[in-house]
Amino acid sequence: MSENDQVSSQLPAKLYIVATPIGNFSDITYRAIETLQQVDLVAAEDTRHSGKLLSHYQIKKPLFPLHDHNERERGKVLIDKIKAGLSVALISDAGTPLISDPGYHLVNECREAGVDIVPIPGPSAVITALSAAGLPTDRFSFEGFLPAKEKGKQDKLKALIEETRTMIFYESPRRIQDTIKQVIAILGAERKLVIARELTKTFESFYSLPAEEMLVFLNQDSNHCRGEFVLMVAGAQKDEDSIPQVALNTLALLKEQLPLKKAAALTAQIHDRQKNELYKWGLENL
């Protein structure tokens, strides 16, 4: 073992998933600080960024780079270190590790290798934004980052047309306007949006507007598009009597090859709907 691989007497040899501040350093928990003080090694997404956090709290620990590009390979090295008796903390650049951040492969491999994992809870941009958004919180869907390419983004939003839960996305400042344009085109201009920008930082701000008005607001001032974004989208308002979009898509597809009456009958069987309502809709719309 090297000097940095000496067994710690302070914490058991396990993997500790430590949540760190998303902006304001004061948001770290006592338990997170104690854990970082006592582990043998800190695995960090960006060692330079995380070094500033540790320095702020006067914590001096060896840093081990673990990011998207090396996680599969370097994760095995960390598991070997833990099995050799070292305690390891995993942190990301901000917030809770694994939530749109590296760590999934490491945690999965630790489980398979029988390595104990201890979560140290704390800040998360998803929950922080949702708690102050004024949108329904009883049921929500975290969707992470939308695809960067337009086709992928459109396909993802189309798949969420009928989603009734509040939807939460992360977005970058250079893509936020294009994303709102796609939301307008696919989910509708009146769909309510809430943007949380620069959470817990000096210029933290929330904007709540219908999608079309939100785009106008973002276009008014380049400062409105600066910083890190959490985009929250109100869920679809479901009319119990309306025909689900997926059923209408099936009907339209079958109608290309079959008479409407037959297409309506098959669609009714597939989606457990009334044949007559589908036939009527087809007469009026296809």
C-alpha positions as CSV (number, residue, x, y, z in Angstrom):
1,M,0.0,0.0,0.0
2,S,1.1,3.6,-0.7
3,E,1.1,6.3,2.0
4,N,-2.4,7.3,0.9
5,D,-3.7,3.8,1.2
6,Q,-3.2,3.4,5.0
7,V,-6.3,2.1,6.7
8,S,-8.4,4.7,8.4
9,S,-9.5,4.3,12.1
10,Q,-12.2,6.9,11.7
11,L,-14.7,5.5,9.2
12,P,-15.4,1.9,8.1
13,A,-14.2,0.9,4.6
14,K,-17.3,1.8,2.6
15,L,-18.4,4.1,-0.3
16,Y,-20.0,7.2,1.0
17,I,-22.3,9.1,-1.4
18,V,-21.9,12.7,-0.2
19,A,-24.2,15.5,-1.4
20,T,-22.5,18.9,-1.7
21,P,-23.9,22.5,-2.1
22,I,-25.4,23.4,-5.5
23,G,-24.2,27.0,-5.1
24,N,-24.1,28.4,-1.6
25,F,-21.3,26.7,0.4
26,S,-23.4,27.2,3.6
27,D,-25.9,24.6,2.4
28,I,-23.6,21.7,3.2
29,T,-24.7,19.4,6.1
30,Y,-22.7,18.8,9.3
31,R,-22.7,15.1,8.5
32,A,-21.3,15.7,5.0
33,I,-18.4,17.8,6.5
34,E,-17.7,15.1,9.1
35,T,-17.7,12.4,6.5
36,L,-15.3,14.3,4.2
37,Q,-13.1,15.0,7.2
38,Q,-12.9,11.3,8.1
39,V,-12.7,9.4,4.9
40,D,-9.3,8.3,3.4
41,L,-10.1,9.4,-0.2
42,V,-12.5,11.7,-2.0
43,A,-13.5,10.7,-5.5
44,A,-14.6,13.9,-7.4
45,E,-16.1,14.7,-10.8
46,D,-13.7,17.7,-11.1
47,T,-10.9,17.7,-8.6
48,R,-10.1,21.4,-9.1
49,H,-13.7,22.4,-8.5
50,S,-14.1,20.1,-5.5
51,G,-10.7,21.2,-4.2
52,K,-12.2,24.7,-3.6
53,L,-15.0,23.2,-1.5
54,L,-12.7,21.2,0.6
55,S,-10.3,24.1,1.0
56,H,-13.2,26.3,2.2
57,Y,-13.9,23.9,5.0
58,Q,-10.1,23.3,5.6
59,I,-10.4,19.6,4.7
60,K,-7.2,18.1,3.3
61,K,-7.8,14.8,1.6
62,P,-6.4,13.0,-1.5
63,L,-8.6,13.6,-4.5
64,F,-9.3,10.9,-7.0
65,P,-10.8,12.0,-10.4
66,L,-13.9,10.1,-11.4
67,H,-16.0,11.4,-14.3
68,D,-18.1,10.3,-17.2
69,H,-15.0,9.4,-19.3
70,N,-13.2,7.2,-16.9
71,E,-15.8,5.9,-14.5
72,R,-16.0,2.3,-15.8
73,E,-12.2,1.9,-15.7
74,R,-11.4,3.8,-12.5
75,G,-14.4,2.6,-10.6
76,K,-12.7,-0.8,-10.3
77,V,-9.6,0.9,-8.8
78,L,-11.8,2.5,-6.1
79,I,-13.5,-0.8,-5.3
80,D,-10.1,-2.4,-4.8
81,K,-9.1,0.4,-2.4
82,I,-12.3,0.0,-0.4
83,K,-11.7,-3.8,-0.2
84,A,-8.2,-3.0,1.0
85,G,-9.6,-1.1,3.9
86,L,-10.0,2.5,2.7
87,S,-13.1,4.6,3.2
88,V,-14.0,6.6,0.0
89,A,-16.4,9.5,-0.4
90,L,-18.0,10.2,-3.8
91,I,-18.9,13.8,-4.6
92,S,-20.0,15.6,-7.8
93,D,-19.5,19.2,-8.8
94,A,-22.7,20.2,-7.1
95,G,-25.7,18.5,-5.4
96,T,-26.3,14.8,-5.0
97,P,-24.1,12.4,-6.9
98,L,-25.6,10.3,-9.6
99,I,-28.5,12.8,-10.3
100,S,-27.4,13.7,-13.8
101,D,-23.9,13.3,-12.6
102,P,-21.3,10.4,-12.6
103,G,-21.5,7.6,-10.1
104,Y,-24.1,5.1,-11.4
105,H,-21.6,2.6,-12.7
106,L,-19.5,2.8,-9.6
107,V,-22.5,2.3,-7.3
108,N,-23.8,-0.6,-9.4
109,E,-20.4,-2.3,-9.4
110,C,-20.0,-1.7,-5.6
111,R,-23.3,-3.5,-5.1
112,E,-22.2,-6.4,-7.3
113,A,-18.9,-6.6,-5.4
114,G,-20.5,-6.6,-2.0
115,V,-19.2,-3.2,-1.0
116,D,-21.4,-1.3,1.4
117,I,-22.7,2.1,0.3
118,V,-23.8,4.9,2.7
119,P,-25.8,7.8,1.4
120,I,-25.1,11.2,3.0
121,P,-28.2,13.3,2.0
122,G,-28.2,16.9,1.2
123,P,-28.8,19.5,-1.6
124,S,-30.4,18.6,-4.9
125,A,-31.3,21.1,-7.6
126,V,-34.4,19.1,-8.6
127,I,-36.0,19.2,-5.2
128,T,-34.8,22.7,-4.4
129,A,-36.4,24.1,-7.6
130,L,-39.6,22.1,-7.2
131,S,-40.1,23.2,-3.6
132,A,-40.5,26.9,-4.7
133,A,-42.0,26.5,-8.1
134,G,-45.7,26.6,-7.3
135,L,-46.3,23.6,-9.5
136,P,-47.9,20.3,-8.2
137,T,-45.4,18.4,-6.1
138,D,-47.4,15.3,-5.2
139,R,-46.2,13.5,-8.3
140,F,-43.4,14.6,-10.6
141,S,-41.0,13.3,-13.2
142,F,-37.3,14.2,-13.3
143,E,-36.2,13.9,-17.0
144,G,-32.6,15.2,-16.6
145,F,-31.1,16.9,-19.7
146,L,-33.0,16.8,-23.0
147,P,-31.0,15.5,-26.0
148,A,-28.9,18.3,-27.6
149,K,-29.9,17.4,-31.1
150,E,-33.2,18.7,-32.3
151,K,-34.7,15.4,-33.5
152,G,-33.9,13.7,-30.2
153,K,-35.3,16.6,-28.3
154,Q,-38.5,16.6,-30.3
155,D,-38.9,12.9,-29.9
156,K,-38.5,13.1,-26.1
157,L,-41.0,15.9,-25.8
158,K,-43.5,14.1,-28.0
159,A,-43.2,11.1,-25.7
160,L,-44.2,13.3,-22.8
161,I,-47.3,15.0,-24.5
162,E,-49.7,13.1,-22.2
163,E,-47.6,13.2,-19.0
164,T,-49.8,14.6,-16.2
165,R,-47.0,14.9,-13.6
166,T,-44.9,18.0,-13.2
167,M,-41.8,17.5,-15.4
168,I,-38.4,18.7,-14.4
169,F,-35.4,19.2,-16.8
170,Y,-31.9,20.5,-16.5
171,E,-30.9,22.9,-19.3
172,S,-27.9,24.9,-20.3
173,P,-28.0,28.7,-21.0
174,R,-27.1,28.2,-24.7
175,R,-30.0,25.7,-25.3
176,I,-32.7,27.1,-23.1
177,Q,-34.4,29.2,-25.8
178,D,-34.4,26.4,-28.3
179,T,-35.9,24.1,-25.7
180,I,-38.7,26.5,-25.0
181,K,-39.4,26.8,-28.7
182,Q,-39.8,23.0,-28.9
183,V,-42.0,23.0,-25.8
184,I,-44.3,25.5,-27.6
185,A,-44.4,23.5,-30.8
186,I,-45.0,20.2,-29.1
187,L,-46.7,20.8,-25.7
188,G,-48.4,24.0,-26.6
189,A,-47.9,27.8,-26.2
190,E,-50.1,27.9,-23.1
191,R,-48.3,25.2,-21.1
192,K,-47.2,26.7,-17.8
193,L,-43.4,26.8,-17.3
194,V,-41.3,27.7,-14.3
195,I,-37.6,28.4,-14.7
196,A,-35.3,28.4,-11.7
197,R,-32.0,30.0,-12.4
198,E,-28.7,30.1,-10.4
199,L,-30.3,28.3,-7.4
200,T,-28.9,29.3,-4.0
201,K,-26.4,31.7,-5.6
202,T,-26.4,35.6,-5.6
203,F,-28.6,36.0,-8.6
204,E,-31.1,33.2,-7.9
205,S,-34.4,33.8,-9.6
206,F,-37.7,32.1,-10.5
207,Y,-39.8,32.9,-13.6
208,S,-43.3,31.5,-14.0
209,L,-45.1,32.1,-17.3
210,P,-46.9,30.3,-20.1
211,A,-44.4,28.8,-22.6
212,E,-44.9,31.5,-25.3
213,E,-44.6,34.3,-22.8
214,M,-41.5,32.7,-21.3
215,L,-39.8,32.7,-24.7
216,V,-40.5,36.4,-25.1
217,F,-39.1,37.0,-21.7
218,L,-35.9,35.2,-22.4
219,N,-35.5,37.0,-25.7
220,Q,-35.9,40.4,-24.1
221,D,-32.5,40.4,-22.2
222,S,-29.4,38.2,-22.7
223,N,-29.0,38.3,-18.9
224,H,-32.2,36.2,-18.6
225,C,-30.4,33.3,-20.3
226,R,-27.3,33.3,-18.1
227,G,-26.5,30.7,-15.4
228,E,-27.6,27.2,-14.7
229,F,-31.3,26.3,-15.3
230,V,-33.9,24.0,-13.9
231,L,-36.9,24.0,-16.2
232,M,-40.2,22.8,-14.8
233,V,-43.2,22.1,-17.0
234,A,-46.7,21.7,-15.8
235,G,-48.3,18.3,-16.5
236,A,-50.9,17.8,-19.2
237,Q,-54.5,18.5,-18.0
238,K,-56.2,15.2,-18.6
239,D,-59.8,15.1,-19.7
240,E,-61.2,11.7,-18.7
241,D,-63.6,11.7,-21.7
242,S,-60.9,12.5,-24.3
243,I,-59.3,9.9,-26.4
244,P,-55.6,9.3,-25.5
245,Q,-53.2,10.6,-28.1
246,V,-51.5,7.2,-28.4
247,A,-54.9,5.7,-29.4
248,L,-55.4,8.4,-32.0
249,N,-51.9,7.7,-33.4
250,T,-52.7,4.1,-33.7
251,L,-56.0,4.9,-35.5
252,A,-54.3,7.2,-37.9
253,L,-51.6,4.5,-38.7
254,L,-54.2,1.8,-39.2
255,K,-56.4,4.0,-41.4
256,E,-53.5,4.2,-43.9
257,Q,-54.0,0.5,-44.6
258,L,-57.6,-0.3,-43.6
259,P,-61.1,1.1,-44.0
260,L,-61.9,3.5,-41.1
261,K,-64.5,1.1,-39.5
262,K,-62.0,-1.7,-39.4
263,A,-59.2,0.6,-38.1
264,A,-61.5,1.9,-35.4
265,A,-62.4,-1.6,-34.3
266,L,-58.8,-2.7,-34.0
267,T,-57.8,0.4,-32.2
268,A,-60.6,-0.1,-29.7
269,Q,-59.3,-3.6,-29.0
270,I,-55.7,-2.4,-28.6
271,H,-56.4,0.5,-26.3
272,D,-59.6,-0.6,-24.6
273,R,-61.7,2.2,-26.0
274,Q,-65.2,2.4,-27.5
275,K,-65.2,1.6,-31.2
276,N,-67.9,4.2,-31.9
277,E,-66.0,7.1,-30.4
278,L,-62.9,6.2,-32.4
279,Y,-65.0,5.9,-35.6
280,K,-66.7,9.3,-35.0
281,W,-63.3,10.9,-34.4
282,G,-61.9,9.4,-37.6
283,L,-64.8,10.7,-39.6
284,E,-64.2,14.2,-38.3
285,N,-60.4,14.3,-38.4
286,L,-59.0,11.7,-40.9
